[in-house]
Amino acid sequence: MSVRADTLLLAPGRMRRRRREALIGLGLLLPAAALVFGFALFPVGYNVWLGFFAKHSLRATSTWVGLGNYAQLLGDPDFWRSVWLATVYAVGSTALQIVVGVAAALVLHERFPGSHFLRGVALFPYMIPTVIAVFVWRWLMNDLYGVIPYMLSALPIPGLPEAWLTHGTIMWVLIILSVWTFFPFVLVNVLARLQTIPPELYDAARVDGASAVRQFIHVTLPQLRNVLLIVLLLRGIWMFTKFDVPWLLGFGGGAGEAIRTLPVFTYQRSFTYYQAGMGAALSNVMLALLLMAVTIYFIALLPESENDDA
């Protein structure tokens, strides 16, 4: 009875102490929760709410239109063209970034004189401010004084365009520029994973008579699978929502219409035509498209992940 009585006497004290610890924990979480709400949940919620209004970007008045903005977008050919251009840009640049990044990582993974120096040089494009990188490429690809068109014109390659910053070729310039600027992100992640692959796997493959190509297919690629999937997801999202590079490369009209991706189209609706409601609706559509793509991405890869875990 004495033990039970002591327990009953201590129980209220323990309850008060646990309640006090819980309150302290909640108090410590409040700043982080406030930051998440202020910088993530509230802006997204406000943007969703604004998409149901016809609102001028500089005026306080707004008119409820319901789904009118979205209905107008579905019938706008410029909207569908911007979605297509954003998809082409994201898929093309992401795929080439992965190819170039993996190839560069395989080369820099080998030990040779100057390899450490080249690893630092390879990061140089990623460290350059975007505005500088874009304007340098605009000068390099200029049809009047650009170095690259001049060098290409000296090569006996048929079908090369005389001017690259035109409607027909500016998308290629945009993709090449983006690959050159952002492939170091892939390089760093792949190179870090390559350095953790056990050498015994390659020794066993060589004992079995596997060539360098077979070693890459059956040893290196399976080891890089998880890293490449994460890089593919991140780079795909970032390139689909990339605004600064297409805008800086094609600003001022003209050939810029050929690279008016969905983020650029959204910016123009919001700050050129001052249609804040339409711009919010476009942002909501962009978010919905990304959520659909990410959902399909995880659903398609989930069975393979479960098999790997088994």
Secondary structure, 3 states (H helix, E strand, C coil): CHHHHHHHHHHHHHHHHHHHHHHHHHHHHHHHHHHHHHHHHHHHHHHHHHCCEEEECCCCCEEECCCHHHHHHHCCHHHHHHHHHHHHHHHHHHHHHHHHHHHHHHHHHCCCCCHHHHHHHHCHHHHCCHHHHHHHHHHHCCCCCCHHHHHHHCCCCCCCCCCCCCCCCHHHHHHHHHHHHHHHHHHHHHHHHHCCCCHHHHHHHHHCCCCHHHHHHHHHHHHHHHHHHHHHHHHHHHHHCCCHHHHHHHCCCHHHHHHCCHHHHHHHHHHHCCEHHHHHHHHHHHHHHHHHHHHHHHHHHHHHHHHHHC
